[in-house]
Amino acid sequence: MTKWPAPLVRMLLGEQTPEAVLALADNPDATKKSEQVCEANFYIAEFQRMQHHDEEALRLYRLALSGCPHDFIEYTAATNALRVMGKAP
């Protein structure tokens, strides 16, 4: 498990830090990097929310919302997460 999105899975399993995941989202291809950073922001937000770090989760959901392509599931999920938290975009 070395290719993207493996770092996200390892984070959710407690084997990778959110900071390391975000660093591993880097890619020489600008489009791929943008997509992976989008995914990282959303799933790290989910991870932070599970840890009851709601303010950090809100910040990351907003980053996902601003950086994710609108056809990505993470865009829709970030929108819904913000609504559930009473912080509708």
C-alpha positions as CSV (number, residue, x, y, z in Angstrom):
1,M,0.0,0.0,0.0
2,T,2.2,2.8,-1.2
3,K,0.2,4.5,-4.0
4,W,-2.4,7.2,-3.5
5,P,-4.9,6.9,-1.7
6,A,-3.1,4.4,0.6
7,P,-1.8,7.2,2.8
8,L,-5.4,8.1,3.6
9,V,-6.2,4.5,4.6
10,R,-3.1,4.3,6.7
11,M,-4.1,7.5,8.5
12,L,-7.6,6.1,9.3
13,L,-5.9,3.0,10.6
14,G,-3.7,5.1,12.9
15,E,-0.5,4.4,11.0
16,Q,0.0,7.8,9.4
17,T,-0.3,11.4,10.7
18,P,-2.5,13.9,8.9
19,E,0.5,16.0,8.3
20,A,2.3,13.2,6.5
21,V,-0.8,12.4,4.5
22,L,-1.0,16.0,3.3
23,A,2.7,15.9,2.4
24,L,2.2,12.7,0.4
25,A,-0.6,14.3,-1.6
26,D,2.0,16.2,-3.5
27,N,2.5,15.2,-7.1
28,P,4.5,16.7,-10.0
29,D,1.3,16.7,-12.1
30,A,-0.6,19.8,-11.1
31,T,-4.0,18.3,-11.8
32,K,-3.3,15.1,-9.8
33,K,-1.8,17.2,-7.0
34,S,-4.9,19.3,-6.8
35,E,-7.2,16.2,-6.7
36,Q,-5.1,14.5,-4.1
37,V,-4.9,17.6,-1.9
38,C,-8.7,17.8,-2.2
39,E,-9.1,14.3,-1.0
40,A,-6.6,14.7,1.7
41,N,-8.3,17.8,3.1
42,F,-11.7,16.0,3.2
43,Y,-10.5,12.8,4.8
44,I,-8.3,14.5,7.2
45,A,-11.3,16.7,8.2
46,E,-13.3,13.5,8.8
47,F,-10.4,12.1,10.9
48,Q,-10.2,15.3,12.9
49,R,-14.0,15.3,13.4
50,M,-13.8,11.7,14.8
51,Q,-11.2,13.0,17.2
52,H,-13.6,15.8,18.3
53,H,-11.3,18.5,16.8
54,D,-14.3,20.3,15.2
55,E,-12.6,23.6,14.5
56,E,-9.8,21.9,12.5
57,A,-12.4,19.8,10.8
58,L,-14.4,22.9,9.8
59,R,-11.2,24.5,8.4
60,L,-10.4,21.4,6.3
61,Y,-13.9,20.9,5.1
62,R,-13.9,24.5,3.8
63,L,-10.5,23.9,2.1
64,A,-12.0,20.8,0.5
65,L,-15.0,22.8,-0.6
66,S,-12.9,25.5,-2.2
67,G,-10.3,23.1,-3.7
68,C,-12.3,20.1,-4.9
69,P,-13.7,19.7,-8.4
70,H,-17.5,19.9,-8.1
71,D,-17.9,16.4,-9.6
72,F,-15.8,14.8,-6.8
73,I,-17.7,13.0,-4.1
74,E,-15.5,14.8,-1.5
75,Y,-17.0,18.2,-2.7
76,T,-20.6,16.9,-2.0
77,A,-19.5,15.3,1.2
78,A,-17.8,18.4,2.5
79,T,-20.9,20.5,1.7
80,N,-23.1,18.0,3.6
81,A,-20.6,17.8,6.6
82,L,-20.7,21.6,6.9
83,R,-24.5,21.6,6.8
84,V,-24.7,18.9,9.5
85,M,-22.3,21.0,11.7
86,G,-24.6,24.0,11.2
87,K,-22.0,25.8,9.1
88,A,-23.7,25.6,5.7
89,P,-21.5,27.1,2.9
